[in-house]
């Protein structure tokens, strides 16, 4: 089980734009996009290539090729469960 309190606290401007590395048809990415939209959080979407070998930008920010990856200032999260837990802790309240 994930413990959200163990996630890094955001040290950057709370109004800074986040970046989500994702694939359009990835169901895990969609869950994160839906949560960001529900929380009315501005974010930049970067669509990555389907082939893991071609995901150079994702590797550069997270050290691995899988999506979704959310970058928020100095916080980099690479798993939808980690991302959702961090969003809930940082921006308050569980969303449906």
N, C-alpha and C positions, 0 to 999 in steps of 0.2 A: 504494500500500500504506500502511496506517495504521501509524504508529509510536507505540505506547502510551506510551513514555516522554515524549512531547510533551504528554500530557494533563495537566490541572491536578491537582495533589495535593490530596487532601481535607484541609482545614484544620479541619474540625469534628469533633465527638465521633464516634468510630468506631461508637458504638452508636446514633447518631441515626437516626430513621426516615427512609427515602428516600420520595420521591413519584414515581410513574410515571404520566405522562399517556399514555393509550392508548385503543384501540378494541378491543372484544371480538373482532371477527372479523379483525383486522389480523394477518397472518402475521408481520410484523416485530415487532409488539408481543408476540406469543406467544413468540417466541424470547427476548426480553428477560425476560418473566415466568418462563419456564422456567429461565433462567440464575439469576435471583434466587432462585427456589425451590430449585434445586439447590445453591446456595451457602448456603442457609438464612438469607437476609437478610430482615429484616422491612422491609416497604414498604407504603405506602398506594397503592391504585389509584384513579386518577381517570379515569373514563370520559368521553371528550369527544364532542361531537356529530359525526355523520358529515360534515356540511357544513363545509368549511374556513372559510367566512365566519362561522360560529358558534363557532369555537374561540378565544374571547377569552382564556380562562385560559392556553391554550398559548402564544398570542402574548405575553401578559404576562410569562411566565417565560423564553421562549426567543427572542422576536422573529420567529417564523415559525409557520405553522399545522400543520406536519406532525408526526406521531407515529411512533414513540415518542419521548418526552422524559423523561429521568430527572433529578430534582433531588435532590442530596445535599449539604445544607448550602449552601456557596457554589459548588458545582460544578453546572453545567447542561449536559447532553449531549443532542444532538438527532439521533441517527441510531443505528440498532441496531448497526452495526459499531463506532462510537465508544463506545457504551455497553458493549458486550461486551468490547472491548479494555480500557476503563477498569476494569471489574469484575474482569477477569483480573489486571490489574496491581495493583489496590488490594487485592483479597481473595485473590490468589494462585492460581496454577495454572489451566490450561485445563480447561474442563469439556466433556464430549461434546456 
